[in-house]
Amino acid sequence: MLLAYGFLLFLVFAAPAPLVLSPTTYRLLTLGHFFVFLISIILFVLLGRSLAKRHRKFIFPTFLVGLLTAFLGALAYQYMLRLPIAQAAFLSQLHGVPSDAALTMLRLHVVTSTLLISLMGGIFYGILGVFAAWWGGRIVRRHPADETRVDPST
């Protein structure tokens, strides 16, 4: 179950990556990240609900799933961002900036910036995953309708 949610979350986190391959879709990147945020919350809530139904602990597993899937999704995004076709789309979005300066900025500290961005995203979504899973795993106890009603004849 955790693997299925993990794979689904990885696909969600890596989903905005193809948007960087075209100048037309590059400007939709912020909207894509917003939808990733919303969909990941829903998936974490469902994961928490699923774990609560099985009476399993959810803090460490959801943190780990959020950390790893967001980290790997960010790595995939950073890889696609460094492809030549993505670089051309990036350059087309920067009006008035010399292409050499923009490419230097993009290529500067490739490994460290990729690892830092991926790690920060992983930690953020790990913590968000724990909170959303907790929210989804809360057990709401409902009393049967006949126990909560007061019979006026008694």
SEBATI-173423 format. One record per residue (C-alpha): residue number from 0; chain; z, x, y; residue in three letters. Coordinates in Angstrom, 1 decimal. Layout:
# residues N
num->NUM, cadena->A, pz->Z, px->X, py->Y, residuo->ALA
...
END
This chain:
# residues 154
num->0, cadena->A, pz->0.0, px->0.0, py->0.0, residuo->MET
num->1, cadena->A, pz->0.9, px->2.8, py->2.4, residuo->LEU
num->2, cadena->A, pz->-2.4, px->4.6, py->1.6, residuo->LEU
num->3, cadena->A, pz->-4.4, px->1.4, py->2.3, residuo->ALA
num->4, cadena->A, pz->-2.7, px->0.9, py->5.7, residuo->TYR
num->5, cadena->A, pz->-3.0, px->4.6, py->6.4, residuo->GLY
num->6, cadena->A, pz->-6.7, px->4.7, py->5.6, residuo->PHE
num->7, cadena->A, pz->-7.3, px->1.5, py->7.7, residuo->LEU
num->8, cadena->A, pz->-5.3, px->3.0, py->10.6, residuo->LEU
num->9, cadena->A, pz->-7.3, px->6.3, py->10.4, residuo->PHE
num->10, cadena->A, pz->-10.5, px->4.3, py->10.7, residuo->LEU
num->11, cadena->A, pz->-9.1, px->2.4, py->13.7, residuo->VAL
num->12, cadena->A, pz->-8.0, px->5.7, py->15.4, residuo->PHE
num->13, cadena->A, pz->-11.3, px->7.3, py->14.8, residuo->ALA
num->14, cadena->A, pz->-13.4, px->4.3, py->15.8, residuo->ALA
num->15, cadena->A, pz->-13.9, px->5.2, py->19.5, residuo->PRO
num->16, cadena->A, pz->-15.4, px->8.6, py->18.5, residuo->ALA
num->17, cadena->A, pz->-19.0, px->7.4, py->18.1, residuo->PRO
num->18, cadena->A, pz->-18.9, px->6.1, py->21.6, residuo->LEU
num->19, cadena->A, pz->-19.1, px->9.6, py->23.0, residuo->VAL
num->20, cadena->A, pz->-22.5, px->10.1, py->21.4, residuo->LEU
num->21, cadena->A, pz->-24.5, px->8.1, py->24.0, residuo->SER
num->22, cadena->A, pz->-24.4, px->8.0, py->27.8, residuo->PRO
num->23, cadena->A, pz->-24.6, px->4.2, py->27.5, residuo->THR
num->24, cadena->A, pz->-21.5, px->3.8, py->25.4, residuo->THR
num->25, cadena->A, pz->-19.6, px->6.7, py->26.8, residuo->TYR
num->26, cadena->A, pz->-18.3, px->4.6, py->29.7, residuo->ARG
num->27, cadena->A, pz->-16.8, px->2.1, py->27.1, residuo->LEU
num->28, cadena->A, pz->-14.5, px->4.8, py->25.8, residuo->LEU
num->29, cadena->A, pz->-11.4, px->3.6, py->27.8, residuo->THR
num->30, cadena->A, pz->-11.9, px->0.1, py->26.6, residuo->LEU
num->31, cadena->A, pz->-12.3, px->1.4, py->23.0, residuo->GLY
num->32, cadena->A, pz->-9.0, px->3.2, py->23.3, residuo->HIS
num->33, cadena->A, pz->-7.3, px->0.1, py->24.6, residuo->PHE
num->34, cadena->A, pz->-8.5, px->-1.9, py->21.6, residuo->PHE
num->35, cadena->A, pz->-7.4, px->0.9, py->19.3, residuo->VAL
num->36, cadena->A, pz->-3.9, px->0.5, py->20.8, residuo->PHE
num->37, cadena->A, pz->-3.8, px->-3.3, py->20.3, residuo->LEU
num->38, cadena->A, pz->-5.2, px->-3.2, py->16.8, residuo->ILE
num->39, cadena->A, pz->-2.9, px->-0.4, py->15.7, residuo->SER
num->40, cadena->A, pz->0.1, px->-2.5, py->16.9, residuo->ILE
num->41, cadena->A, pz->-1.1, px->-5.4, py->14.8, residuo->ILE
num->42, cadena->A, pz->-1.6, px->-3.2, py->11.8, residuo->LEU
num->43, cadena->A, pz->1.9, px->-1.6, py->12.2, residuo->PHE
num->44, cadena->A, pz->3.5, px->-5.1, py->12.5, residuo->VAL
num->45, cadena->A, pz->1.7, px->-6.2, py->9.3, residuo->LEU
num->46, cadena->A, pz->2.8, px->-2.9, py->7.6, residuo->LEU
num->47, cadena->A, pz->6.4, px->-3.6, py->8.6, residuo->GLY
num->48, cadena->A, pz->6.2, px->-7.2, py->7.3, residuo->ARG
num->49, cadena->A, pz->4.7, px->-6.0, py->4.0, residuo->SER
num->50, cadena->A, pz->7.4, px->-3.4, py->3.6, residuo->LEU
num->51, cadena->A, pz->10.2, px->-5.9, py->4.5, residuo->ALA
num->52, cadena->A, pz->8.9, px->-8.3, py->1.8, residuo->LYS
num->53, cadena->A, pz->9.2, px->-5.5, py->-0.8, residuo->ARG
num->54, cadena->A, pz->12.7, px->-4.6, py->0.6, residuo->HIS
num->55, cadena->A, pz->11.6, px->-1.1, py->1.3, residuo->ARG
num->56, cadena->A, pz->12.7, px->1.2, py->4.2, residuo->LYS
num->57, cadena->A, pz->10.2, px->1.4, py->6.9, residuo->PHE
num->58, cadena->A, pz->11.3, px->4.0, py->9.5, residuo->ILE
num->59, cadena->A, pz->10.2, px->7.2, py->7.9, residuo->PHE
num->60, cadena->A, pz->7.1, px->5.8, py->6.1, residuo->PRO
num->61, cadena->A, pz->5.7, px->4.2, py->9.2, residuo->THR
num->62, cadena->A, pz->6.5, px->7.2, py->11.4, residuo->PHE
num->63, cadena->A, pz->4.7, px->9.4, py->8.9, residuo->LEU
num->64, cadena->A, pz->1.7, px->7.0, py->8.5, residuo->VAL
num->65, cadena->A, pz->1.4, px->6.7, py->12.3, residuo->GLY
num->66, cadena->A, pz->1.8, px->10.4, py->12.9, residuo->LEU
num->67, cadena->A, pz->-0.7, px->11.5, py->10.3, residuo->LEU
num->68, cadena->A, pz->-3.4, px->8.8, py->10.9, residuo->THR
num->69, cadena->A, pz->-3.3, px->9.2, py->14.7, residuo->ALA
num->70, cadena->A, pz->-3.4, px->13.0, py->14.3, residuo->PHE
num->71, cadena->A, pz->-6.4, px->12.9, py->11.9, residuo->LEU
num->72, cadena->A, pz->-8.1, px->10.2, py->14.1, residuo->GLY
num->73, cadena->A, pz->-7.7, px->12.4, py->17.2, residuo->ALA
num->74, cadena->A, pz->-9.1, px->15.4, py->15.3, residuo->LEU
num->75, cadena->A, pz->-12.2, px->13.4, py->14.4, residuo->ALA
num->76, cadena->A, pz->-12.5, px->12.2, py->18.0, residuo->TYR
num->77, cadena->A, pz->-12.2, px->15.8, py->19.3, residuo->GLN
num->78, cadena->A, pz->-14.7, px->17.0, py->16.8, residuo->TYR
num->79, cadena->A, pz->-17.3, px->14.4, py->17.8, residuo->MET
num->80, cadena->A, pz->-16.6, px->15.2, py->21.5, residuo->LEU
num->81, cadena->A, pz->-17.7, px->18.8, py->20.9, residuo->ARG
num->82, cadena->A, pz->-21.0, px->17.9, py->19.3, residuo->LEU
num->83, cadena->A, pz->-24.1, px->18.8, py->21.4, residuo->PRO
num->84, cadena->A, pz->-25.2, px->15.2, py->21.7, residuo->ILE
num->85, cadena->A, pz->-21.7, px->14.2, py->22.9, residuo->ALA
num->86, cadena->A, pz->-21.7, px->17.0, py->25.4, residuo->GLN
num->87, cadena->A, pz->-25.0, px->15.8, py->26.8, residuo->ALA
num->88, cadena->A, pz->-23.5, px->12.3, py->27.2, residuo->ALA
num->89, cadena->A, pz->-20.5, px->13.8, py->28.9, residuo->PHE
num->90, cadena->A, pz->-22.6, px->15.7, py->31.4, residuo->LEU
num->91, cadena->A, pz->-24.5, px->12.6, py->32.2, residuo->SER
num->92, cadena->A, pz->-21.3, px->10.9, py->33.3, residuo->GLN
num->93, cadena->A, pz->-20.3, px->13.6, py->35.8, residuo->LEU
num->94, cadena->A, pz->-22.4, px->13.2, py->38.9, residuo->HIS
num->95, cadena->A, pz->-22.3, px->16.1, py->41.3, residuo->GLY
num->96, cadena->A, pz->-20.5, px->18.5, py->38.9, residuo->VAL
num->97, cadena->A, pz->-22.5, px->21.5, py->37.8, residuo->PRO
num->98, cadena->A, pz->-23.2, px->21.4, py->34.1, residuo->SER
num->99, cadena->A, pz->-22.0, px->25.0, py->33.5, residuo->ASP
num->100, cadena->A, pz->-18.6, px->24.1, py->35.0, residuo->ALA
num->101, cadena->A, pz->-18.3, px->20.9, py->33.0, residuo->ALA
num->102, cadena->A, pz->-19.2, px->22.6, py->29.8, residuo->LEU
num->103, cadena->A, pz->-16.8, px->25.5, py->30.5, residuo->THR
num->104, cadena->A, pz->-14.1, px->22.9, py->31.0, residuo->MET
num->105, cadena->A, pz->-15.0, px->21.2, py->27.8, residuo->LEU
num->106, cadena->A, pz->-15.1, px->24.4, py->25.8, residuo->ARG
num->107, cadena->A, pz->-12.1, px->26.1, py->27.3, residuo->LEU
num->108, cadena->A, pz->-9.2, px->26.3, py->24.8, residuo->HIS
num->109, cadena->A, pz->-10.9, px->24.1, py->22.2, residuo->VAL
num->110, cadena->A, pz->-8.4, px->24.7, py->19.4, residuo->VAL
num->111, cadena->A, pz->-5.2, px->24.5, py->21.4, residuo->THR
num->112, cadena->A, pz->-6.3, px->21.4, py->23.4, residuo->SER
num->113, cadena->A, pz->-7.5, px->19.7, py->20.2, residuo->THR
num->114, cadena->A, pz->-4.2, px->20.4, py->18.5, residuo->LEU
num->115, cadena->A, pz->-2.1, px->19.4, py->21.5, residuo->LEU
num->116, cadena->A, pz->-3.9, px->16.1, py->22.1, residuo->ILE
num->117, cadena->A, pz->-3.8, px->15.3, py->18.4, residuo->SER
num->118, cadena->A, pz->-0.1, px->16.1, py->18.1, residuo->LEU
num->119, cadena->A, pz->0.8, px->14.1, py->21.2, residuo->MET
num->120, cadena->A, pz->-1.2, px->11.1, py->19.9, residuo->GLY
num->121, cadena->A, pz->0.3, px->11.5, py->16.5, residuo->GLY
num->122, cadena->A, pz->3.9, px->11.5, py->17.8, residuo->ILE
num->123, cadena->A, pz->3.2, px->8.6, py->20.2, residuo->PHE
num->124, cadena->A, pz->1.7, px->6.4, py->17.5, residuo->TYR
num->125, cadena->A, pz->4.4, px->7.5, py->15.0, residuo->GLY
num->126, cadena->A, pz->7.1, px->6.2, py->17.3, residuo->ILE
num->127, cadena->A, pz->5.0, px->3.1, py->18.2, residuo->LEU
num->128, cadena->A, pz->4.5, px->2.5, py->14.5, residuo->GLY
num->129, cadena->A, pz->8.2, px->2.5, py->13.8, residuo->VAL
num->130, cadena->A, pz->8.9, px->0.1, py->16.6, residuo->PHE
num->131, cadena->A, pz->6.1, px->-2.3, py->15.7, residuo->ALA
num->132, cadena->A, pz->7.0, px->-2.1, py->12.0, residuo->ALA
num->133, cadena->A, pz->10.6, px->-2.9, py->12.8, residuo->TRP
num->134, cadena->A, pz->9.4, px->-5.8, py->14.9, residuo->TRP
num->135, cadena->A, pz->7.2, px->-7.1, py->12.0, residuo->GLY
num->136, cadena->A, pz->9.8, px->-6.5, py->9.4, residuo->GLY
num->137, cadena->A, pz->12.5, px->-8.5, py->11.1, residuo->ARG
num->138, cadena->A, pz->13.6, px->-11.3, py->8.7, residuo->ILE
num->139, cadena->A, pz->13.8, px->-14.6, py->10.4, residuo->VAL
num->140, cadena->A, pz->16.1, px->-16.9, py->8.4, residuo->ARG
num->141, cadena->A, pz->15.4, px->-20.6, py->8.7, residuo->ARG
num->142, cadena->A, pz->17.7, px->-23.2, py->7.5, residuo->HIS
num->143, cadena->A, pz->16.3, px->-26.0, py->5.5, residuo->PRO
num->144, cadena->A, pz->15.7, px->-29.1, py->7.6, residuo->ALA
num->145, cadena->A, pz->18.3, px->-31.2, py->5.7, residuo->ASP
num->146, cadena->A, pz->21.1, px->-28.7, py->6.4, residuo->GLU
num->147, cadena->A, pz->20.5, px->-28.5, py->10.1, residuo->THR
num->148, cadena->A, pz->20.3, px->-32.3, py->10.8, residuo->ARG
num->149, cadena->A, pz->23.4, px->-34.2, py->11.4, residuo->VAL
num->150, cadena->A, pz->23.5, px->-37.5, py->9.7, residuo->ASP
num->151, cadena->A, pz->24.6, px->-40.1, py->12.3, residuo->PRO
num->152, cadena->A, pz->25.9, px->-42.5, py->9.6, residuo->SER
num->153, cadena->A, pz->28.7, px->-40.2, py->8.6, residuo->THR
END
